[in-house]
């Protein structure tokens, strides 16, 4: 009668089962390390793109002034009265 035993009582079977468990643990740890390295690589690439974009934006000096003017104009157009979300309920 052949039956499948996960942890057999024979010394050779225990050795094979322990190698299988160790191999599985190493494979899982390697996969986690690979995922972290991939994420780190993505972050480095994003930083490089950001640096390139900031270097390209240094050439335009009058655009921030226009943005500041538009921002200040929008701030002045806001109402002074505080918003009351319950005004229709009372």
PyMOL commands that set and color helices and strands:
alter all, ss='L'
color gray80, all
select helices_A, chain A and resi 11-57+63-76
alter helices_A, ss='H'
color red, helices_A
deselect
rebuild
show_as cartoon
